[in-house]
Amino acid sequence: MYTTLGKIGGLEPPEHWRKEEILIKQVIGPSIPLGTFTCVKSHKTVKAIWDMLKKTYKEKTRVLLANLMRHFRNTQCGENDNVHTHFKHLANLKEQLTHCHG
């Protein structure tokens, strides 16, 4: 469908596509951490960059989820701790787990 639209903004579809790829790369670059940017900067297409970002953050989410689960399971209310504060902390962890697991 994209190629059947004819000229867009005075550009043929392949030219317009290349222009859009460059623009999107310029938006992605500054919006991700430098370490992540280093991993994706060599990819030629936005799709390849996006696929690598999904893979990277999916793995980071798994690690975060595992750490949160471990913390949740190991959290105990000490003998002299405030039970209300402890339950607020557990509720906060539950909320984080819900957002991570999604």
Residue frames as a rotation matrix with the C-alpha (Angstrom) as fourth column:
MET 1
0.570 0.821 0.000 0.00
0.821 -0.570 0.000 0.00
0.000 0.000 -1.000 0.00
TYR 2
0.333 -0.507 -0.795 2.81
0.281 -0.751 0.597 2.41
-0.900 -0.422 -0.108 0.88
THR 3
-0.702 -0.703 0.112 4.24
0.282 -0.130 0.951 2.21
-0.654 0.699 0.289 -2.63
THR 4
-0.337 0.646 0.684 0.86
0.929 0.113 0.351 2.72
0.150 0.755 -0.639 -4.29
LEU 5
0.391 0.516 -0.762 0.34
0.689 -0.713 -0.129 6.15
-0.611 -0.475 -0.634 -2.75
GLY 6
0.594 -0.261 0.761 2.63
0.596 -0.493 -0.634 7.82
0.541 0.830 -0.137 -5.26
LYS 7
-0.409 -0.810 0.421 4.69
0.319 -0.559 -0.766 10.83
0.855 -0.179 0.487 -4.28
ILE 8
0.641 0.481 -0.598 4.50
0.734 -0.154 0.662 11.91
0.226 -0.863 -0.452 -0.65
GLY 9
0.676 -0.368 -0.638 5.83
0.146 -0.782 0.606 15.37
-0.722 -0.503 -0.475 0.11
GLY 10
0.677 -0.377 -0.633 7.38
-0.729 -0.460 -0.507 15.43
-0.100 0.804 -0.586 -3.35
LEU 11
-0.447 -0.874 0.192 9.31
-0.848 0.482 0.221 12.21
-0.286 -0.064 -0.956 -2.73
GLU 12
0.017 0.356 -0.935 8.85
-0.573 0.769 0.282 8.82
0.819 0.531 0.217 -4.33
PRO 13
0.882 0.466 0.077 7.96
-0.324 0.479 0.816 6.08
0.343 -0.744 0.574 -1.81
PRO 14
0.522 -0.723 -0.451 11.51
0.740 0.648 -0.181 4.61
0.424 -0.239 0.874 -1.55
GLU 15
-0.423 -0.673 0.607 12.98
0.276 -0.734 -0.620 8.10
0.863 -0.095 0.496 -0.95
HIS 16
0.190 0.608 0.771 10.27
-0.655 -0.506 0.561 8.91
0.731 -0.612 0.303 1.57
TRP 17
0.899 0.125 -0.420 10.89
0.142 0.824 0.549 5.58
0.415 -0.553 0.723 3.30
ARG 18
0.020 -0.980 -0.199 14.65
0.796 0.136 -0.589 6.30
0.604 -0.146 0.783 3.63
LYS 19
-0.418 -0.111 0.901 13.91
-0.198 -0.958 -0.210 9.78
0.887 -0.266 0.379 4.97
GLU 20
0.586 0.722 0.368 11.52
-0.573 0.048 0.818 8.34
0.573 -0.691 0.441 7.56
GLU 21
0.676 -0.429 -0.599 14.08
0.565 0.824 0.048 5.67
0.473 -0.370 0.799 8.59
ILE 22
-0.398 -0.880 0.257 16.69
0.520 -0.448 -0.727 8.39
0.755 -0.156 0.636 9.21
LEU 23
-0.180 0.429 0.885 14.22
-0.555 -0.787 0.269 10.51
0.812 -0.443 0.380 11.18
ILE 24
0.834 0.543 -0.096 13.13
-0.258 0.539 0.802 7.59
0.487 -0.644 0.590 13.37
LYS 25
0.306 -0.815 -0.492 16.76
0.772 0.514 -0.373 6.59
0.557 -0.266 0.787 14.04
GLN 26
-0.541 -0.514 0.666 17.42
0.116 -0.830 -0.546 10.19
0.833 -0.218 0.509 15.13
VAL 27
0.248 0.710 0.659 14.53
-0.719 -0.321 0.616 9.95
0.649 -0.627 0.431 17.59
ILE 28
0.869 0.095 -0.486 15.50
0.152 0.883 0.444 6.53
0.471 -0.460 0.753 18.96
GLY 29
0.029 -0.995 -0.095 19.17
0.461 0.098 -0.882 7.35
0.887 -0.018 0.462 19.53
PRO 30
-0.661 -0.367 0.655 18.85
-0.303 -0.667 -0.680 10.01
0.686 -0.648 0.330 22.24
SER 31
0.200 0.857 0.475 15.86
-0.861 -0.077 0.502 8.32
0.467 -0.510 0.722 23.86
ILE 32
0.882 0.030 -0.471 17.70
0.129 0.944 0.302 5.16
0.454 -0.327 0.829 24.97
PRO 33
0.768 -0.640 0.028 20.62
-0.169 -0.160 0.973 4.69
-0.618 -0.752 -0.230 27.38
LEU 34
0.277 -0.759 -0.589 24.11
-0.949 -0.312 -0.045 4.94
-0.150 0.572 -0.807 25.88
GLY 35
-0.586 -0.523 0.619 24.90
-0.487 0.838 0.247 1.27
-0.647 -0.157 -0.746 26.55
THR 36
0.143 0.743 0.654 21.77
0.349 0.581 -0.736 0.19
-0.926 0.333 -0.177 24.70
PHE 37
0.790 0.107 -0.604 22.49
-0.431 -0.603 -0.671 2.64
-0.436 0.791 -0.430 21.88
THR 38
-0.217 -0.964 -0.153 25.94
-0.890 0.131 0.438 1.09
-0.402 0.231 -0.886 21.47
CYS 39
-0.526 0.061 0.849 24.27
0.046 0.998 -0.044 -2.31
-0.850 0.016 -0.527 20.96
VAL 40
0.309 0.814 0.492 21.83
0.600 0.234 -0.765 -1.11
-0.738 0.531 -0.416 18.29
LYS 41
0.313 -0.135 -0.940 23.68
-0.369 -0.930 0.011 1.65
-0.875 0.343 -0.341 16.43
SER 42
-0.716 -0.686 -0.133 25.16
-0.401 0.248 0.882 -0.70
-0.572 0.684 -0.453 13.84
HIS 43
-0.291 0.683 0.670 21.79
0.640 0.659 -0.394 -2.01
-0.711 0.315 -0.629 12.70
LYS 44
-0.937 -0.204 0.283 20.78
0.347 -0.467 0.813 -0.73
-0.033 0.860 0.509 9.27
THR 45
-0.412 0.868 0.278 17.00
0.164 -0.229 0.959 -0.59
0.896 0.441 -0.048 9.58
VAL 46
-0.383 0.405 0.830 14.56
-0.854 -0.497 -0.151 0.71
0.352 -0.767 0.537 12.16
LYS 47
0.695 0.662 -0.282 12.97
-0.531 0.736 0.420 -2.75
0.485 -0.142 0.863 12.26
ALA 48
0.209 -0.710 -0.673 16.32
0.404 0.689 -0.601 -4.35
0.891 -0.146 0.431 13.15
ILE 49
-0.733 -0.433 0.524 16.87
-0.219 -0.579 -0.785 -1.71
0.644 -0.690 0.330 15.84
TRP 50
0.019 0.850 0.526 13.37
-0.944 -0.158 0.289 -2.24
0.329 -0.502 0.800 17.21
ASP 51
0.695 0.205 -0.690 13.81
-0.126 0.978 0.164 -6.04
0.708 -0.027 0.705 17.26
MET 52
-0.277 -0.884 -0.378 17.07
0.424 0.240 -0.873 -5.67
0.862 -0.402 0.308 19.19
LEU 53
-0.653 0.109 0.749 15.48
-0.586 -0.700 -0.409 -3.23
0.479 -0.706 0.521 21.65
LYS 54
0.468 0.882 0.044 12.59
-0.756 0.375 0.536 -5.64
0.457 -0.285 0.843 22.26
LYS 55
0.488 -0.362 -0.794 15.01
0.286 0.926 -0.246 -8.50
0.825 -0.107 0.555 22.86
THR 56
-0.587 -0.796 0.151 17.21
0.175 -0.306 -0.936 -6.42
0.791 -0.523 0.319 25.17
TYR 57
-0.560 0.393 0.729 14.38
-0.759 -0.596 -0.263 -5.06
0.331 -0.701 0.632 27.28
LYS 58
0.571 0.713 -0.408 12.52
-0.487 0.694 0.531 -8.36
0.661 -0.104 0.743 27.39
GLU 59
0.108 -0.636 -0.764 15.60
0.524 0.690 -0.500 -9.90
0.845 -0.346 0.408 29.01
LYS 60
-0.821 -0.406 0.401 16.03
-0.065 -0.631 -0.773 -6.95
0.567 -0.661 0.491 31.39
THR 61
-0.027 0.904 0.427 12.37
-0.874 -0.229 0.429 -7.27
0.486 -0.362 0.796 32.36
ARG 62
0.579 0.185 -0.794 12.86
0.035 0.967 0.252 -10.96
0.814 -0.174 0.554 33.14
VAL 63
-0.414 -0.823 -0.390 15.82
0.541 0.121 -0.832 -10.18
0.732 -0.555 0.395 35.38
LEU 64
-0.733 0.207 0.648 13.93
-0.499 -0.810 -0.307 -7.37
0.462 -0.548 0.697 37.12
LEU 65
0.346 0.935 -0.073 10.93
-0.690 0.306 0.656 -9.63
0.636 -0.177 0.751 37.64
ALA 66
0.332 -0.308 -0.891 13.11
0.421 0.894 -0.152 -12.40
0.844 -0.325 0.427 39.12
ASN 67
-0.746 -0.666 0.033 14.76
0.307 -0.387 -0.870 -9.91
0.592 -0.638 0.493 41.48
LEU 68
-0.441 0.674 0.592 11.41
-0.773 -0.621 0.131 -8.47
0.456 -0.400 0.795 42.57
MET 69
0.552 0.643 -0.531 10.00
-0.315 0.750 0.581 -11.96
0.772 -0.153 0.617 43.17
ARG 70
-0.083 -0.680 -0.728 13.03
0.614 0.541 -0.575 -12.91
0.785 -0.495 0.372 45.26
HIS 71
-0.881 -0.225 0.416 12.75
-0.108 -0.759 -0.642 -9.69
0.460 -0.611 0.645 47.26
PHE 72
-0.024 0.966 0.258 8.99
-0.803 -0.173 0.571 -10.23
0.596 -0.193 0.779 47.77
ARG 73
0.555 0.239 -0.797 9.49
0.061 0.944 0.325 -13.80
0.830 -0.229 0.509 48.98
ASN 74
-0.207 -0.777 -0.594 12.34
0.741 0.272 -0.614 -12.87
0.639 -0.567 0.520 51.32
THR 75
-0.499 0.072 0.863 10.68
-0.336 -0.935 -0.117 -9.82
0.799 -0.348 0.491 52.87
GLN 76
-0.124 0.420 -0.899 9.78
0.804 0.573 0.156 -10.35
0.581 -0.704 -0.409 56.49
CYS 77
0.497 0.331 0.803 8.31
-0.232 -0.840 0.490 -8.13
0.836 -0.430 -0.340 59.12
GLY 78
-0.555 -0.798 -0.234 10.82
0.100 0.215 -0.971 -7.89
0.826 -0.563 -0.039 61.94
GLU 79
-0.214 0.463 -0.860 9.72
0.926 0.375 -0.028 -8.28
0.310 -0.803 -0.509 65.53
ASN 80
-0.297 0.034 -0.954 10.08
0.604 -0.767 -0.215 -4.55
-0.739 -0.640 0.208 66.20
ASP 81
-0.976 -0.069 0.205 8.91
0.211 -0.514 0.831 -3.38
0.048 0.855 0.517 62.76
ASN 82
-0.463 0.854 -0.239 5.65
-0.567 -0.492 -0.661 -1.58
-0.682 -0.171 0.712 62.06
VAL 83
-0.426 0.365 0.827 3.19
0.511 0.852 -0.113 -4.06
-0.746 0.375 -0.550 60.54
HIS 84
0.663 0.709 -0.241 1.37
0.245 -0.510 -0.825 -1.27
-0.707 0.488 -0.512 58.67
THR 85
0.276 -0.674 -0.685 4.64
-0.800 -0.556 0.225 -0.13
-0.533 0.486 -0.693 57.06
HIS 86
-0.663 -0.520 0.538 5.51
-0.218 0.822 0.526 -3.74
-0.716 0.232 -0.658 56.22
PHE 87
-0.002 0.753 0.659 2.17
0.665 0.493 -0.561 -4.27
-0.747 0.437 -0.501 54.45
LYS 88
0.755 0.187 -0.628 2.59
-0.241 -0.812 -0.531 -1.00
-0.609 0.552 -0.569 52.54
HIS 89
-0.237 -0.931 -0.277 6.01
-0.782 0.013 0.623 -2.24
-0.576 0.365 -0.731 51.40
LEU 90
-0.623 0.075 0.779 4.51
0.267 0.956 0.121 -5.58
-0.736 0.284 -0.615 50.30
ALA 91
0.500 0.862 0.084 1.73
0.455 -0.179 -0.873 -3.77
-0.737 0.474 -0.481 48.43
ASN 92
0.466 -0.431 -0.773 4.35
-0.675 -0.738 0.004 -1.64
-0.572 0.520 -0.634 46.66
LEU 93
-0.649 -0.733 0.204 6.30
-0.466 0.595 0.655 -4.76
-0.601 0.330 -0.728 45.64
LYS 94
-0.225 0.669 0.708 3.08
0.556 0.685 -0.471 -6.39
-0.801 0.288 -0.526 44.43
GLU 95
0.724 0.489 -0.486 2.34
-0.029 -0.683 -0.730 -3.32
-0.689 0.542 -0.480 42.31
GLN 96
-0.005 -0.827 -0.562 5.81
-0.861 -0.282 0.423 -3.42
-0.509 0.486 -0.711 40.78
LEU 97
-0.727 -0.229 0.647 5.43
-0.020 0.949 0.313 -7.13
-0.686 0.215 -0.695 40.05
THR 98
0.252 0.918 0.306 2.08
0.499 0.147 -0.854 -6.51
-0.829 0.368 -0.421 38.40
HIS 99
0.695 -0.020 -0.719 3.57
-0.467 -0.773 -0.429 -3.83
-0.547 0.634 -0.547 36.12
CYS 100
-0.370 -0.914 -0.164 6.57
-0.789 0.216 0.575 -5.98
-0.490 0.342 -0.802 35.21
HIS 101
-0.724 0.098 0.683 4.63
0.182 0.982 0.052 -9.12
-0.665 0.162 -0.729 34.55
GLY 102
-0.848 -0.014 -0.529 1.92
-0.207 -0.911 0.356 -7.29
-0.487 0.411 0.770 32.89
